[in-house]
């Protein structure tokens, strides 16, 4: 199992789409929200993803294809 931290940035109508839920349903990935800020027109979420590395990459490719910006993060976001 691998673990990866990423930041998703949602703009416009994407803020209202259940992208994180769908990611966990379509791919064998456990999502853990570490931080988030969501408004009416823009939002971002920092996630910790657990799963097999190839599966995580397939999931992130899918998220990118929806129009959500995906940025990898390095280091601890929040411990505990």
Secondary structure as UniProt FT lines:
FT   STRAND          2..11
FT   HELIX           12..16
FT   HELIX           19..26
FT   STRAND          30..38
FT   STRAND          42..51
FT   HELIX           53..65
FT   TURN            66..67
FT   STRAND          69..73
//
